[in-house]
């Protein structure tokens, strides 16, 4: 009996052969698993992105002050501009990571000032306040006529452009880097114009068209003492013609204020 069992053990095995693990099959399996994981992550990220659709940042210029804005005959602009700007992150879930924030100040299409702010991170539903200051001198070509006209009108049209590189981040999910640009069109009171200083700077939302002349005329009308009369550019021009004519030959030492009695009623 023992010999019979030993004989069976020594007989050849004719069943299916046992193969080793094929490296190519293992590689294909690993590739499939990795691909499935990547697709699953992509679907989750897309679902979160669609669920919490990011909103555009809201940028306002709260205050703008010119201590100096003089243009020399050789085209050199001497400037001292101070701004207070607010940047609102309206998103409920996304942090905003500012990788770069550069600001340029422009007049008549020419850049006269430049600032680069440090990196920062803004939490959801918060407002960040920045106070850029532009001081110095720079060459501005071809702006002499515009500068003279706006100096007479009392408001300078100054542009501020913001160049950014940002990423949106929620938990461990971070968006690709994108580079939104923000344009701010400002009408800043001339430093030597009393009427313009009384009217003051109007809070301005960036990426919106500047106020029209009619809108500013309405603001001045509301501040003036002469109700129902709106100040026009022609009114100032006619006062200048009067001072330059023979009719005013004996007028001297007079500040002729064409302002609807704003300086009187406001105690200026």
C-alpha positions as CSV (number, residue, x, y, z in Angstrom):
1,X,0.0,0.0,0.0
2,X,2.9,2.3,0.8
3,X,4.6,1.4,-2.4
4,X,1.4,2.3,-4.4
5,X,1.2,5.8,-2.8
6,X,4.8,6.4,-3.5
7,X,4.4,5.3,-7.1
8,X,1.5,7.8,-7.5
9,X,3.7,10.6,-6.1
10,X,6.4,9.8,-8.6
11,X,4.1,9.8,-11.6
12,X,4.1,12.8,-13.9
13,X,1.5,15.7,-13.6
14,X,-0.4,16.3,-16.8
15,X,-2.8,19.1,-15.5
16,X,-2.7,22.8,-16.7
17,X,0.7,24.5,-16.5
18,X,1.3,27.1,-13.8
19,X,2.4,30.4,-15.3
20,X,4.4,33.1,-13.7
21,X,3.2,36.8,-13.5
22,X,3.5,38.5,-16.8
23,X,5.2,42.0,-16.4
24,X,3.3,43.4,-19.3
25,X,-0.1,42.4,-17.8
26,X,0.9,43.8,-14.5
27,X,1.9,47.1,-16.2
28,X,-1.4,47.3,-18.0
29,X,-3.3,46.7,-14.8
30,X,-1.4,49.4,-13.0
31,X,-2.1,51.8,-15.8
32,X,-5.8,51.1,-15.7
33,X,-5.9,51.6,-12.0
34,X,-4.0,54.9,-12.2
35,X,-6.2,56.1,-15.1
36,X,-9.4,55.3,-13.1
37,X,-8.1,57.2,-10.1
38,X,-7.2,60.3,-12.2
39,X,-10.6,60.2,-13.9
40,X,-12.4,59.9,-10.5
41,X,-10.4,62.8,-9.1
42,X,-11.2,64.9,-12.2
43,X,-14.9,64.1,-11.9
44,X,-14.9,65.2,-8.2
45,X,-13.0,68.4,-8.9
46,X,-15.4,69.2,-11.8
47,X,-18.4,68.5,-9.6
48,X,-17.0,70.8,-6.8
49,X,-16.2,73.5,-9.4
50,X,-19.7,73.4,-10.9
51,X,-21.3,73.2,-7.4
52,X,-19.3,76.2,-6.1
53,X,-18.9,78.3,-9.3
54,X,-16.3,81.0,-8.6
55,X,-17.5,84.6,-8.8
56,X,-15.4,87.5,-10.2
57,X,-13.6,89.7,-7.7
58,X,-15.2,93.1,-7.0
59,X,-12.7,96.0,-7.1
60,X,-13.5,99.6,-6.0
61,X,-11.5,102.7,-5.7
62,X,-12.8,104.2,-2.4
63,X,-10.6,107.3,-2.3
64,X,-8.3,109.1,-4.7
65,X,-6.3,112.2,-3.9
66,X,-3.9,114.3,-6.0
67,X,-1.4,116.4,-4.0
68,X,0.3,117.3,-7.2
69,X,-0.3,116.7,-10.9
70,X,1.8,119.2,-12.9
71,X,2.8,118.9,-16.5
72,X,5.9,120.8,-17.6
73,X,6.5,122.2,-21.1
74,X,9.0,119.4,-21.9
75,X,6.3,116.7,-21.2
76,X,7.5,115.8,-17.7
77,X,4.6,115.0,-15.3
78,X,5.2,115.6,-11.6
79,X,2.7,113.6,-9.7
80,X,1.6,112.6,-6.2
81,X,-1.4,110.3,-6.3
82,X,-2.8,108.4,-3.3
83,X,-5.5,105.7,-3.6
84,X,-7.5,103.5,-1.3
85,X,-8.8,100.4,-3.0
86,X,-11.0,97.6,-1.8
87,X,-10.9,94.1,-3.3
88,X,-13.9,91.9,-2.4
89,X,-13.7,88.1,-2.7
90,X,-17.4,87.2,-3.0
91,X,-16.9,83.5,-3.1
92,X,-18.2,81.4,-0.2
93,X,-15.8,78.5,-0.6
94,X,-12.7,79.7,-2.4
95,X,-9.6,81.4,-1.1
96,X,-7.9,83.7,-3.6
97,X,-4.1,83.3,-3.7
98,X,-2.4,86.3,-5.3
99,X,0.8,85.2,-6.8
100,X,1.4,88.6,-8.4
101,X,-0.3,92.0,-8.2
102,X,1.2,94.9,-10.2
103,X,-0.4,98.3,-10.6
104,X,0.1,100.9,-13.3
105,X,-1.1,104.5,-13.2
106,X,-1.8,106.0,-16.6
107,X,-2.6,109.4,-18.1
108,X,-3.7,109.8,-21.7
109,X,-2.6,106.3,-22.4
110,X,0.9,106.7,-21.0
111,X,2.1,105.0,-17.9
112,X,3.6,107.4,-15.4
113,X,3.6,105.2,-12.2
114,X,4.2,101.6,-11.3
115,X,3.9,99.5,-8.1
116,X,4.4,95.8,-7.3
117,X,2.6,94.5,-4.2
118,X,3.7,91.4,-2.3
119,X,2.0,88.0,-2.5
120,X,-1.1,87.6,-0.4
121,X,-4.0,85.3,0.3
122,X,-7.6,86.3,0.7
123,X,-10.2,84.2,2.5
124,X,-13.8,83.8,1.3
125,X,-16.3,86.5,1.8
126,X,-13.7,89.1,2.9
127,X,-12.6,92.5,1.7
128,X,-9.0,93.4,1.4
129,X,-7.9,97.1,1.4
130,X,-4.8,98.3,-0.3
131,X,-3.4,101.9,-0.4
132,X,-1.1,102.3,-3.3
133,X,0.8,105.6,-3.6
134,X,2.4,106.9,-6.8
135,X,4.9,109.7,-6.4
136,X,7.6,111.1,-8.7
137,X,8.0,112.3,-12.2
138,X,7.9,110.7,-15.6
139,X,7.7,111.7,-19.2
140,X,4.1,111.8,-20.7
141,X,4.1,112.6,-24.4
142,X,1.3,114.4,-26.2
143,X,-0.9,115.1,-23.2
144,X,-0.4,118.9,-22.9
145,X,-3.8,119.9,-24.4
146,X,-5.7,117.4,-22.4
147,X,-4.0,118.4,-19.2
148,X,-4.8,122.1,-19.8
149,X,-8.4,121.3,-20.5
150,X,-8.9,119.1,-17.5
151,X,-7.1,121.5,-15.2
152,X,-9.6,124.1,-16.2
153,X,-12.5,121.7,-15.8
154,X,-11.2,120.7,-12.3
155,X,-10.9,116.9,-12.8
156,X,-8.1,114.8,-14.2
157,X,-8.9,111.5,-16.0
158,X,-6.5,109.0,-14.5
159,X,-6.4,105.3,-15.2
160,X,-5.2,102.5,-12.9
161,X,-4.6,99.1,-14.3
162,X,-4.1,96.0,-12.1
163,X,-2.2,93.0,-13.5
164,X,-2.6,89.8,-11.4
165,X,-1.7,86.2,-11.3
166,X,-4.2,84.3,-9.0
167,X,-5.2,80.8,-8.0
168,X,-8.4,79.8,-6.4
169,X,-8.2,77.2,-3.6
170,X,-10.8,75.2,-1.8
171,X,-9.5,72.6,0.7
172,X,-6.8,70.7,-1.2
173,X,-8.2,71.6,-4.6
174,X,-6.4,74.4,-6.4
175,X,-7.3,75.9,-9.7
176,X,-4.9,76.6,-12.6
177,X,-3.2,79.9,-12.5
178,X,-5.0,82.7,-14.5
179,X,-4.2,86.3,-15.1
180,X,-7.2,88.6,-14.8
181,X,-6.7,92.3,-15.5
182,X,-8.7,95.1,-13.8
183,X,-9.2,98.6,-15.3
184,X,-10.2,101.5,-13.2
185,X,-11.3,104.8,-14.9
186,X,-11.0,107.6,-12.4
187,X,-11.9,111.3,-12.4
188,X,-9.7,112.8,-9.6
189,X,-10.2,116.4,-8.4
190,X,-7.5,118.8,-9.4
191,X,-5.5,119.8,-6.3
192,X,-5.8,123.6,-7.0
193,X,-9.6,123.6,-7.9
194,X,-11.7,124.5,-4.8
195,X,-15.0,123.6,-6.5
196,X,-13.7,120.2,-7.6
197,X,-12.3,119.5,-4.1
198,X,-15.7,120.2,-2.6
199,X,-17.4,117.9,-5.1
200,X,-14.7,115.4,-4.2
201,X,-13.9,112.0,-5.6
202,X,-16.8,109.6,-6.2
203,X,-16.4,105.9,-5.2
204,X,-15.7,104.1,-8.4
205,X,-16.2,100.5,-9.4
206,X,-13.4,99.2,-11.6
207,X,-14.1,97.6,-15.0
208,X,-16.9,100.0,-15.5
209,X,-17.1,103.0,-17.8
210,X,-16.3,106.4,-16.2
211,X,-19.0,108.8,-15.2
212,X,-20.2,111.0,-18.1
213,X,-20.0,114.8,-18.0
214,X,-23.8,114.9,-17.5
215,X,-23.5,112.7,-14.3
216,X,-20.9,115.0,-12.9
217,X,-23.0,118.1,-13.7
218,X,-25.8,116.5,-11.8
219,X,-23.6,116.0,-8.7
220,X,-22.5,119.7,-8.8
221,X,-26.1,120.8,-9.2
222,X,-27.2,118.9,-6.1
223,X,-24.4,120.6,-4.1
224,X,-25.0,124.1,-5.3
225,X,-27.3,126.7,-3.8
226,X,-29.0,127.6,-7.1
227,X,-31.7,124.9,-7.5
228,X,-32.9,124.1,-11.0
229,X,-29.7,125.5,-12.6
230,X,-27.0,123.2,-13.9
231,X,-23.4,124.3,-14.3
232,X,-22.1,123.8,-17.9
233,X,-18.7,124.2,-19.3
234,X,-20.0,127.1,-21.3
235,X,-20.7,129.0,-18.0
236,X,-17.1,128.8,-17.0
237,X,-16.0,129.8,-20.5
238,X,-18.2,132.9,-20.5
239,X,-16.8,134.0,-17.2
240,X,-13.3,133.6,-18.7
241,X,-14.4,135.7,-21.7
242,X,-15.7,138.4,-19.4
243,X,-12.5,138.6,-17.5
244,X,-10.6,138.9,-20.7
245,X,-12.8,141.6,-22.3
246,X,-13.0,145.4,-21.9
247,X,-16.1,145.0,-19.8
248,X,-13.9,143.8,-16.9
249,X,-11.1,146.4,-17.3
250,X,-11.7,147.7,-13.8
251,X,-12.2,144.3,-12.1
252,X,-9.1,143.5,-10.1
253,X,-8.3,141.4,-7.0
254,X,-11.5,139.3,-7.4
255,X,-11.9,135.5,-7.3
256,X,-14.8,135.0,-9.6
257,X,-16.3,131.7,-8.4
258,X,-18.6,130.0,-11.0
259,X,-19.9,127.4,-8.6
260,X,-23.5,128.1,-7.8
261,X,-22.5,129.5,-4.4
262,X,-21.0,126.2,-3.3
263,X,-18.0,127.9,-1.7
264,X,-20.3,130.3,0.2
265,X,-22.8,127.8,1.5
266,X,-20.1,125.3,2.4
267,X,-18.0,127.9,4.2
268,X,-14.9,127.6,2.0
